[in-house]
């Protein structure tokens, strides 16, 4: 994830579906950071990570993931 420079602290929550073969669909914003560039960077990170490993048989055909990206900088250092 490459959030925009200059943002000291932000959080983006996305929800997406992982298919049995590891591909994804329905990436959507659940909670915006308030900064469109950060929201877009989070979506791009999820999309660029695909395809993910195939789901185990016990998982069924799909799983829904809700994931929060947190970015915090304190005293000029990334935490």
Backbone as numpy.savetxt, mean C-alpha at the origin, in Angstrom:
# Nx Ny Nz CAx CAy CAz Cx Cy Cz
8.20 1.89 -1.26 7.35 3.06 -1.26 8.24 4.28 -1.26
7.97 5.19 -2.14 8.74 6.42 -2.26 7.82 7.62 -2.03
7.57 7.97 -0.77 6.69 9.12 -0.50 7.38 10.41 -0.93
6.59 11.46 -1.16 7.18 12.72 -1.60 8.06 13.35 -0.52
9.10 14.03 -0.95 9.97 14.74 -0.02 9.24 15.94 0.57
9.62 16.28 1.78 9.04 17.45 2.42 7.89 17.13 3.35
7.35 15.93 3.26 6.28 15.53 4.17 6.92 14.90 5.40
6.69 15.49 6.57 7.33 14.98 7.78 6.64 13.77 8.37
5.35 13.70 8.22 4.61 12.58 8.79 3.32 12.40 8.01
3.10 11.20 7.54 1.84 10.93 6.85 1.50 9.46 6.92
0.25 9.17 6.65 -0.25 7.81 6.71 -1.27 7.64 5.59
-1.16 6.54 4.87 -2.07 6.22 3.77 -2.58 4.80 4.00
-3.89 4.60 3.95 -4.45 3.26 4.08 -5.11 2.86 2.77
-4.74 1.69 2.28 -5.29 1.13 1.05 -5.95 -0.20 1.33
-6.87 -0.57 0.48 -7.46 -1.90 0.51 -7.34 -2.46 -0.90
-6.99 -3.74 -0.99 -6.88 -4.38 -2.30 -7.12 -5.88 -2.16
-7.37 -6.51 -3.27 -7.64 -7.95 -3.30 -6.48 -8.66 -3.97
-6.01 -9.74 -3.33 -4.98 -10.59 -3.92 -5.68 -11.84 -4.45
-5.44 -12.13 -5.71 -6.05 -13.30 -6.35 -5.19 -14.54 -6.10
-5.76 -15.68 -6.34 -5.10 -16.97 -6.10 -3.70 -17.04 -6.74
-3.56 -16.44 -7.94 -2.27 -16.49 -8.65 -1.29 -15.39 -8.22
-1.68 -14.57 -7.23 -0.80 -13.52 -6.73 -1.01 -12.16 -7.37
-1.81 -12.10 -8.42 -2.13 -10.81 -9.02 -3.09 -10.05 -8.11
-3.19 -8.75 -8.32 -4.06 -7.93 -7.48 -5.11 -7.21 -8.32
-6.17 -6.80 -7.64 -7.18 -5.96 -8.29 -7.87 -5.13 -7.22
-8.62 -4.16 -7.67 -9.42 -3.30 -6.80 -8.59 -2.54 -5.75
-7.46 -1.97 -6.17 -6.67 -1.16 -5.24 -7.43 0.14 -5.04
-7.78 0.41 -3.77 -8.52 1.64 -3.51 -8.06 2.30 -2.22
-8.23 3.58 -2.19 -7.85 4.40 -1.06 -8.91 4.32 0.03
-8.51 3.94 1.23 -9.43 3.89 2.37 -9.30 5.16 3.19
-8.04 5.59 3.42 -7.79 6.80 4.20 -6.64 7.56 3.54
-6.93 8.74 3.08 -5.94 9.57 2.42 -4.99 10.21 3.43
-3.78 10.46 2.96 -2.80 11.18 3.77 -3.08 12.67 3.73
-3.92 13.09 2.80 -4.16 14.50 2.58 -3.24 15.08 1.52
-2.35 14.25 1.02 -1.40 14.66 -0.01 -1.51 13.67 -1.16
-2.04 14.12 -2.29 -2.30 13.23 -3.42 -1.05 12.48 -3.88
0.10 13.14 -3.86 1.34 12.50 -4.30 1.69 11.31 -3.40
1.46 11.43 -2.10 1.73 10.32 -1.18 0.73 9.18 -1.39
-0.53 9.53 -1.60 -1.55 8.51 -1.86 -1.21 7.73 -3.13
-0.82 8.45 -4.17 -0.45 7.82 -5.44 0.79 6.94 -5.29
1.76 7.40 -4.48 2.99 6.62 -4.26 2.67 5.30 -3.56
1.74 5.33 -2.61 1.35 4.10 -1.92 0.67 3.13 -2.88
-0.25 3.64 -3.70 -0.91 2.78 -4.68 0.10 2.16 -5.64
1.04 2.97 -6.09 2.06 2.48 -7.02 2.92 1.40 -6.37
3.22 1.55 -5.10 4.03 0.54 -4.39 3.31 -0.81 -4.37
2.01 -0.79 -4.09 1.23 -2.04 -4.07 1.19 -2.64 -5.48
0.94 -1.81 -6.47 0.84 -2.29 -7.85 2.19 -2.82 -8.36
3.27 -2.14 -8.02 4.59 -2.57 -8.49 5.06 -3.85 -7.80
4.49 -4.17 -6.66 4.85 -5.38 -5.93 4.25 -6.64 -6.53
3.23 -6.48 -7.36 2.54 -7.61 -7.95 3.33 -8.16 -9.14
3.23 -9.43 -9.42 2.41 -10.39 -8.69 3.08 -10.83 -7.40
2.26 -11.03 -6.41 2.71 -11.54 -5.12 2.74 -13.06 -5.18
3.32 -13.72 -4.18 3.30 -15.19 -4.19 1.87 -15.72 -4.27
1.71 -16.86 -4.90 0.39 -17.49 -4.99 -0.15 -17.79 -3.60
-1.46 -17.72 -3.49 -2.10 -18.00 -2.20 -2.05 -19.49 -1.88
-1.91 -19.83 -0.61 -1.98 -21.25 -0.24 -3.40 -21.77 -0.47
-3.53 -23.06 -0.68 -4.84 -23.66 -0.96 -5.86 -23.34 0.12
-5.44 -23.29 1.36 -6.38 -23.04 2.46 -6.94 -21.62 2.45
-6.32 -20.71 1.70 -6.77 -19.32 1.67 -7.98 -19.11 0.79
-8.26 -20.02 -0.10 -9.37 -19.84 -1.03 -8.89 -19.14 -2.30
-9.83 -18.53 -3.01 -9.52 -17.92 -4.30 -8.97 -16.50 -4.19
-9.33 -15.77 -3.13 -8.87 -14.39 -2.96 -8.74 -14.07 -1.47
-7.95 -13.06 -1.19 -7.94 -12.48 0.16 -7.96 -10.96 0.00
-8.63 -10.30 0.91 -8.66 -8.85 0.92 -7.64 -8.36 1.94
-6.85 -7.39 1.54 -5.80 -6.83 2.38 -6.12 -5.36 2.64
-6.00 -4.96 3.88 -6.07 -3.55 4.25 -4.71 -3.22 4.85
-4.00 -2.27 4.22 -2.63 -2.00 4.60 -2.42 -0.50 4.78
-1.71 -0.14 5.84 -1.41 1.26 6.12 0.08 1.51 5.94
0.39 2.50 5.13 1.76 3.00 4.96 1.93 4.16 5.93
2.89 4.06 6.83 3.20 5.15 7.76 4.59 5.68 7.45
4.70 6.98 7.41 5.97 7.64 7.12 6.17 8.72 8.17
7.24 8.62 8.93 7.52 9.59 9.98 8.98 10.00 9.94
9.22 11.29 10.00 10.57 11.82 10.05 10.68 12.67 11.32
11.67 12.34 12.15 11.90 13.07 13.38 13.31 13.64 13.37
13.44 14.92 13.57 14.76 15.57 13.59 15.56 15.28 12.34
14.88 15.22 11.22 15.57 15.00 9.94 15.95 13.56 9.67
15.56 12.63 10.55 15.91 11.23 10.36 14.65 10.40 10.20
14.65 9.51 9.24 13.54 8.61 8.99 13.44 7.60 10.10
12.26 7.41 10.64 12.01 6.42 11.70 11.12 5.33 11.16
